[in-house]
């Protein structure tokens, strides 16, 4: 650096360094994913404990449990129930368990944790909650677990629905 002639002279010092504008994200961070029927949902990142991809043989089936529950997994010594989120929301198509890994979103509220098995995780995205609309034309089985929806494409009537992870976690439907 000392050997650099520009360092010792004032050559180049009158040139301002280029300032790079950092984009400030707008909205709140959410995880976007799909259930087997092809519907896209989001969960607030603040309610997600972890995203896992266990193999089907790591999920231990539990006899006489709700058909919505695939079984339990061991996450660093903690036993967590894993449920099929699509079927929980009224989807007729069960999550595909005949594959090497199943995407599971671990949600937590207070000291209760639940794994939600989904078809495919898309990514994390900053979403403007000010643009959230009331969910319209949703099945009665899904409505209590939605905070609202964003209209992604008016032409194809494509929505991104925001789930309420606390309502999902506390639902009596898991025990049925």
ABEGO torsion letter per residue (X at the ends): XAABAAAABABGAABBBBBBBBBBBBEBBBBBBBBAAGBBBBBBAAABABBBBBBAAABBBBBGBBAABAEBBBBGGBBBBBBBAAAAAGBABBBBABBABBBBBBBBBEABBBBBBBABBABBBBBBAAABBBBBGBBAAAAAABAEBBBABAAAGBBBBBBBAAAAAABAAAAX
